[in-house]
Amino acid sequence: MKVFAIIPARYASTRFPGKPLAKIQGRSMIEWVYRRAGKVFETIAVATDDERIAGEVRRFGGNAVMTSSGHASGTDRCAEALSIMQEACGEQADVVVNIQGDEPFVDPGMLSDLAGCFKDGSVQIATVVRKIEERHVLFDPNCVKVVVGESGKALYFSRSPIPFLRGYEPEQWIHRHDFYLHLGVYAYRAEVLARLTRLQPSPLEKAESLEQNRWLENGCSIRVLRTDTAGSIAVDTPEDLQQALLWLKDHPVLL
């Protein structure tokens, strides 16, 4: 099974412009992500529309692919990058892993397990969740929640705490039910990724501003991998970066 890992990275960001180039212990955040992914995958590229990011990737010896600035999502950027990579190397990918470019401490073991989901030939898309332990995360609309069926497939993604627990006060919910946080890393069969880019925005996607609901509405299945890792820290703001630096002091991570 041939796996390509792609790290979409944009320079423009409302809350933290240029964050892929932010320094963590002397290395750029995008280098941290790339090297962590390199512990698992042989074929990796950063997909970007910015020469500053591409230049940084090439500086540390990584592979950068220039993509259109008009992509609405990381999934669309991955699809273009995949086409460029396949043409360049003359090989076809079976599975594509989409790794967030703003999670410098992403767990290599988790990435390996995610790719391993595709040993099951029925898996179209796979993603990762962890159990929510913190009440503020449950009610934070920036933290995406997911409900999972008995088959291990996602039923729905929401910015609201789901499911609603009738008969209990909200402060009791986290003690009465297992809620799951979506970690935002995906893997797709290559042919499924191509199909996803042809789907039109859907009502549930627009309502929640979550593209994965478009896939569910169009009949795609998403296998859910549960993980206990707590090392996947998303850096969305300069304040998040400071928290990541503090976390790193207590949890040394080797590249």
C-alpha positions in Angstrom: 0.0 0.0 0.0 1.6 3.3 -1.2 0.9 6.2 1.2 1.6 9.8 0.5 1.6 12.3 3.4 0.6 15.9 2.5 0.8 18.9 4.8 -1.3 21.8 3.6 0.2 25.1 4.8 -1.0 28.7 4.1 0.8 31.9 5.1 -2.4 33.9 5.4 -4.3 33.5 8.7 -6.7 35.9 10.3 -5.5 35.1 13.8 -1.8 34.2 13.2 -0.3 35.3 9.8 2.7 33.3 8.9 2.3 30.7 11.6 4.0 27.9 9.7 7.2 29.8 10.0 6.9 30.5 13.7 9.9 29.3 15.6 9.8 26.5 18.2 13.2 25.8 19.8 15.0 27.3 16.7 13.0 25.4 14.1 10.0 26.5 12.2 6.6 24.9 13.0 6.3 23.4 9.6 9.7 21.7 10.0 8.4 20.2 13.3 5.4 18.8 11.5 7.4 17.6 8.5 10.0 15.8 10.6 7.4 14.2 12.9 5.6 12.9 9.8 8.9 11.7 8.4 9.2 9.2 11.2 6.3 7.3 9.6 6.1 8.1 5.9 8.7 8.1 3.1 6.8 10.2 0.6 5.9 13.6 2.1 5.3 17.1 0.8 4.2 20.5 2.1 1.4 21.8 -0.2 1.4 25.6 -0.1 0.6 28.7 -2.2 3.4 30.8 -0.6 7.0 31.0 -1.7 8.1 31.9 1.8 6.8 28.6 3.2 8.1 26.7 0.2 11.5 28.3 0.6 11.6 27.3 4.3 10.7 23.7 3.5 13.5 23.5 0.9 15.9 25.0 3.3 15.6 22.2 5.8 15.7 19.6 3.0 11.9 18.9 2.6 9.7 18.6 -0.4 7.4 21.5 -1.2 4.6 21.6 -3.8 3.2 24.9 -5.0 -0.5 24.8 -5.3 -3.3 27.3 -6.2 -4.2 30.2 -3.9 -7.8 29.6 -4.7 -8.5 26.5 -2.7 -11.3 26.7 -0.2 -10.0 23.8 2.0 -7.0 21.8 2.9 -8.7 18.8 1.2 -8.8 20.6 -2.2 -5.1 21.6 -1.7 -4.2 18.0 -1.0 -5.9 16.8 -4.1 -3.9 19.2 -6.3 -0.7 18.4 -4.5 -1.3 14.7 -5.0 -1.6 15.1 -8.7 1.6 17.0 -8.9 3.5 14.5 -6.7 2.3 11.5 -8.7 3.4 13.1 -11.9 6.8 14.0 -10.5 7.6 10.6 -9.0 5.8 8.4 -11.5 4.0 6.5 -8.8 0.3 6.4 -7.8 -0.8 6.7 -4.2 -3.3 4.3 -2.7 -3.8 6.4 0.4 -3.3 10.1 1.2 -2.8 11.3 4.8 -3.7 15.0 5.3 -1.6 16.3 8.3 -2.4 19.6 9.8 0.5 22.1 9.4 -0.2 23.8 12.7 0.2 20.7 15.0 4.0 20.6 15.6 3.9 17.7 18.1 1.6 15.4 16.1 2.2 11.8 17.3 3.9 9.6 14.7 2.2 6.5 16.2 -1.2 8.0 15.7 -0.3 8.8 12.1 0.8 5.2 11.5 -2.4 3.8 13.1 -4.5 6.2 10.9 -2.8 4.9 7.7 -3.3 1.3 9.0 -7.0 1.7 8.9 -6.9 1.2 5.2 -5.8 -2.4 5.5 -9.6 -2.8 5.7 -10.6 -2.5 2.1 -14.0 -1.0 2.9 -12.5 2.2 4.5 -13.0 5.3 2.3 -11.9 8.0 4.7 -10.4 7.8 8.2 -9.9 10.4 11.0 -8.9 10.6 14.6 -10.8 11.5 17.8 -10.0 11.5 21.5 -12.3 11.5 24.6 -13.0 14.9 26.0 -11.9 15.3 29.6 -12.3 19.1 30.0 -15.6 20.7 30.3 -14.5 24.0 28.6 -13.5 21.9 25.5 -17.0 20.4 25.3 -18.7 23.7 25.1 -16.1 25.5 23.0 -17.4 26.0 19.4 -13.9 26.1 18.1 -13.5 22.5 19.3 -15.3 20.1 16.9 -17.2 17.2 18.4 -18.2 14.0 16.7 -20.7 11.2 17.5 -19.7 7.7 16.4 -21.9 4.7 15.6 -21.5 1.1 16.7 -19.7 0.4 13.4 -16.9 2.8 14.3 -18.0 5.3 11.7 -18.8 9.0 12.2 -22.5 9.9 12.3 -22.1 13.7 12.6 -19.7 16.5 13.3 -20.7 19.6 15.2 -19.3 22.7 17.0 -22.0 22.1 19.6 -21.7 19.5 22.3 -23.3 16.3 20.9 -25.3 14.4 21.9 -27.6 16.6 24.0 -28.2 15.0 27.4 -31.8 15.3 28.3 -32.5 15.4 32.0 -29.1 16.6 33.1 -27.7 20.1 33.7 -24.9 20.9 31.2 -22.2 21.0 33.9 -23.0 17.3 34.6 -22.8 16.1 30.9 -19.1 15.3 30.8 -19.6 13.0 33.8 -22.6 11.2 32.3 -21.5 10.4 28.7 -18.4 9.9 26.6 -17.9 12.9 24.3 -15.3 12.9 21.5 -13.1 15.7 20.2 -12.2 15.6 16.5 -8.5 16.1 16.0 -8.7 17.2 12.4 -6.3 14.8 10.7 -7.6 12.8 7.8 -6.6 10.0 5.5 -8.4 9.1 2.2 -8.2 6.5 -0.5 -6.8 8.4 -3.5 -9.8 7.8 -5.7 -12.1 9.0 -2.9 -10.1 12.2 -2.4 -10.6 13.0 -6.1 -14.3 12.5 -5.7 -14.6 14.7 -2.6 -13.3 17.7 -4.5 -16.1 17.4 -7.0 -18.8 17.6 -4.3 -20.7 20.9 -4.0 -21.0 22.6 -0.5 -23.9 21.1 1.4 -26.5 22.5 3.9 -24.9 20.8 7.0 -21.4 21.9 5.9 -22.6 25.5 5.6 -24.5 25.4 8.9 -21.4 24.2 10.9 -18.6 25.4 8.6 -17.3 21.8 8.6 -16.5 20.2 5.2 -16.6 16.7 6.6 -20.4 17.0 6.9 -20.5 17.5 3.2 -18.9 14.1 2.8 -21.4 12.5 5.1 -24.3 14.1 3.4 -23.2 12.7 0.1 -23.0 9.1 1.4 -19.3 8.8 2.2 -18.3 6.8 5.3 -15.6 8.1 7.7 -13.9 5.5 9.9 -13.0 6.9 13.3 -9.8 6.0 15.1 -9.8 6.7 18.9 -6.6 7.8 20.4 -5.4 8.7 23.9 -2.7 10.9 22.7 -2.6 14.4 24.2 0.3 15.7 22.3 -1.6 17.0 19.3 -1.6 20.7 20.1 -3.1 23.0 17.5 -1.4 26.4 17.2 -4.1 28.9 15.9 -2.9 32.1 17.7 0.3 33.6 19.1 -1.1 32.7 22.5 -1.4 29.1 21.5 2.2 29.2 20.5 3.2 30.3 23.9 1.2 27.5 25.4 2.9 25.0 23.1 6.3 26.3 24.2 5.3 25.8 27.8 4.0 22.3 27.1 7.2 21.4 25.4 9.2 22.2 28.5 7.4 19.5 30.5 7.0 17.1 27.6 10.3 16.9 25.7 9.7 15.9 22.0 12.5 14.6 19.9 12.7 15.2 16.1 
